[in-house]
Amino acid sequence: MSEQSPTPVIKQGDDIEYESVGAAAGLSKGVLLDESDGTPTFAMRRFTLDAGAEVPKHTNEVEHEQYVLEGEYVVGIDGEERTVSAGDSIFIPAGVVHWYRNESDQPGAFICAVPNGDDSIELCE
């Protein structure tokens, strides 16, 4: 491997720290991999959405690719709502209004990949 090649990283699941996301009660985020781990292009995060939790309508400056790990919840994208469950994939382009609502009595979880760098979140009314 050359000096410019990224160094491989393996992180154990128990080593991932989760923190509440301020804009939404019941939403927690754990950063699985990002620039601090040497990833050259994307960050990968795992979110949990508590039973009954809602994430308000918002936009992001960067695109999101998501994969539902567990649970069933509603995803709203650009005015349309769909129920998603484990195994479903979601693409949210940059700047598109989206939201989440877990109407079930079970938590939901998803992986979210985003480009490295800054991302501004803007809440919508």
DAGIZI-V589856 format. One record per backbone hydrogen bond with DSSP energy under -0.5 kcal/mol. CO is the residue of the C=O (numbers start at 1). NH is the residue of the N-H. E is the energy in kcal/mol with one decimal. If there is no record, write none. Layout:
BEGIN
co & nh & e
CO & NH & E
CO & NH & E
END
This chain:
BEGIN
co & nh & e
2 & 5 & -1.1
12 & 15 & -1.9
13 & 16 & -1.3
17 & 31 & -0.6
19 & 29 & -2.8
20 & 22 & -0.6
21 & 24 & -1.9
24 & 27 & -1.6
25 & 54 & -0.6
26 & 50 & -3.0
27 & 21 & -2.8
28 & 48 & -2.1
29 & 19 & -2.2
30 & 32 & -0.8
30 & 46 & -2.9
33 & 44 & -2.8
34 & 37 & -2.3
34 & 39 & -1.5
35 & 38 & -1.9
41 & 116 & -2.9
43 & 114 & -2.2
44 & 32 & -1.9
44 & 33 & -2.0
45 & 112 & -3.0
46 & 30 & -2.6
47 & 110 & -2.2
48 & 28 & -2.2
48 & 50 & -0.5
49 & 108 & -2.6
50 & 53 & -2.2
53 & 102 & -3.0
54 & 56 & -0.5
55 & 100 & -1.4
57 & 124 & -2.7
58 & 98 & -2.3
59 & 122 & -2.3
60 & 95 & -3.0
64 & 92 & -2.7
65 & 113 & -3.2
66 & 90 & -2.3
67 & 111 & -2.7
68 & 87 & -2.6
70 & 109 & -2.1
71 & 86 & -0.9
73 & 84 & -3.1
74 & 101 & -2.2
75 & 82 & -2.3
76 & 99 & -2.0
77 & 80 & -1.8
80 & 77 & -3.0
82 & 75 & -3.0
84 & 73 & -1.8
85 & 88 & -2.2
88 & 68 & -2.8
90 & 66 & -3.0
91 & 93 & -0.5
92 & 64 & -2.3
93 & 96 & -1.6
97 & 78 & -3.3
98 & 58 & -2.1
99 & 76 & -2.7
100 & 55 & -2.8
101 & 74 & -3.2
101 & 103 & -0.9
102 & 52 & -1.6
104 & 52 & -0.6
108 & 49 & -2.9
109 & 69 & -2.6
109 & 70 & -1.6
110 & 47 & -3.0
111 & 67 & -2.1
112 & 45 & -2.7
113 & 65 & -2.1
114 & 43 & -3.3
120 & 61 & -1.0
122 & 59 & -2.1
END
